Amino acid sequence: MKKGLTTAILHADRQAEIEHGAVHKPMHTAVAFGYRTARELAAVFQGEKAGHVYGRQGNPTSQALEAKVSLMEDAVGTVSFGTGMAAVAAVFLTLLKRGDHVVSSKYLFGNTNSLLQTLEGIGVEVTLADATDAPQIEAALKPNTRMVFVETIANPRTQVADLEGIGALCGARGLVYVVDNTMTTPYLFRPKAVGASLVVNSLTKAICGHGDALGGAVSDTGLFDWSAYPNIAAAYRKGNAAGWGLQQIRKKGLRDMGGTLSAEHAHRIARGAETLGLRMDRACDNAMRLSQWLAAQPQVAAVHYPGLAGHAEHERSARLFKAFGALLSFELKDGVDCFALLDALELVIKSSHLGDARTLAIPVAHTIFWEMGPAQRKDMGIADSLVRVSVGIEDYADLQADFEQAFARLAG
Ligand SMILES: *Cc1c(COP(=O)(O)O)cnc(C)c1O
């Protein structure tokens, strides 16, 4: 019987034996693993026997977390990484070669945008396109296009990609379709439902949820035919083709590049993931109410939240997502200073993080999107006054009261 997401996470470890019958899976900090015979060691090395050899390629604790992420994403397998960016980088660097072309949404996490510039420097062609409209992605495709990369809800302006349209396009053209699901999490949305080949999650954000561990994951939905992908090395073209892509991502991304998730962080992320559904329900509800309230304030010029009826992709979001997410942003009217507003907040914390149990806010143009300059900010729809709010799980009345007193202080 297929279980709900929260049940599946809570009972995942018991699908295998847990040491000593422990109810909670213990943490394994071992880096090296020894075997009784050299033959056994060789069998593990050659992938004939399950087991660990050296912690850079994973450990029992990160492996347990990977199984949970696979359950959450309904994936055939998952590789965990030390950060979300290590996961994103592993997808690009292990699957693309010089001369290949990747089409990416132009509404992109700032560091992913910067990483794509690094890719251009080593000979991968990159085109940024408006992913809210699949035909614009289609228009950007070339004969050497191998991959399309999108985020579900873009941070900070909350544009929602044409996830179904791009999925159909990638399916028809045989392209690797990579969906960064960080903003929605598998609780709100499973990219597999729209044909994603690979799903990336920053585990640092809502899946951990407590701001005390960095991590990332790449999950393979099983929908892509790796036997047709030219960049799989001969060493990984063995056995069931369903595992080839992830095998290459693990070997090159972890073993060769070393982007490994530590056991301590994997353990904390797995703990946080147990309450993902509860926290998302509360945070999304808070975000919905706060965005409606903000939209009615005289100092606010615009609120960007997919749950609002006026949002350009509101209907798409309602169709695809269980709720509208925990992130909103808003622009202030001319003459209202975003720094003054943020400094007047007493409860909401000024921080660049998101997906935390606590509500965090940041002046976007002056911080996380500062490096890219005014021209690209304009193209991404980021106004100088834009404030991003990652809504937490506080009691809603306290959040609204904090913004209320802050706006009142500005007016007075
Ligand atoms: C934060 C984030 C990442 C990177 O994750 P880290 O764990 O911070 O490296 C990637 N994509 C999106 C959409 C993010 O919000």
Ligand as a Chemical Component Dictionary entry (heavy atoms), coordinates in Angstrom:
data_LIG
# 
_chem_comp.id                   LIG 
_chem_comp.type                 NON-POLYMER 
_chem_comp.pdbx_formal_charge   0 
_chem_comp.three_letter_code    LIG 
# 
loop_
_chem_comp_atom.comp_id 
_chem_comp_atom.atom_id 
_chem_comp_atom.alt_atom_id 
_chem_comp_atom.type_symbol 
_chem_comp_atom.charge 
_chem_comp_atom.model_Cartn_x 
_chem_comp_atom.model_Cartn_y 
_chem_comp_atom.model_Cartn_z 
_chem_comp_atom.pdbx_ordinal 
LIG C1 C1 C 0 19.190 27.456 -1.478 1  
LIG C2 C2 C 0 18.898 26.965 -2.830 2  
LIG C3 C3 C 0 19.841 26.187 -3.523 3  
LIG C4 C4 C 0 21.185 25.883 -2.947 4  
LIG O1 O1 O 0 21.116 25.157 -1.768 5  
LIG P1 P1 P 0 22.258 25.190 -0.641 6  
LIG O2 O2 O 0 21.912 24.039 0.217  7  
LIG O3 O3 O 0 22.165 26.515 0.050  8  
LIG O4 O4 O 0 23.572 25.044 -1.343 9  
LIG C5 C5 C 0 19.510 25.746 -4.785 10 
LIG N1 N1 N 0 18.320 26.024 -5.338 11 
LIG C6 C6 C 0 17.389 26.770 -4.716 12 
LIG C7 C7 C 0 16.098 27.047 -5.381 13 
LIG C8 C8 C 0 17.648 27.263 -3.435 14 
LIG O5 O5 O 0 16.729 28.004 -2.815 15 
# 
loop_
_chem_comp_bond.comp_id 
_chem_comp_bond.atom_id_1 
_chem_comp_bond.atom_id_2 
_chem_comp_bond.value_order 
_chem_comp_bond.pdbx_ordinal 
LIG C1 C2 SING 1  
LIG C2 C3 SING 2  
LIG C2 C8 DOUB 3  
LIG C3 C4 SING 4  
LIG C3 C5 DOUB 5  
LIG C4 O1 SING 6  
LIG O1 P1 SING 7  
LIG P1 O2 DOUB 8  
LIG P1 O3 SING 9  
LIG P1 O4 SING 10 
LIG C5 N1 SING 11 
LIG N1 C6 DOUB 12 
LIG C6 C7 SING 13 
LIG C6 C8 SING 14 
LIG C8 O5 SING 15 
# 
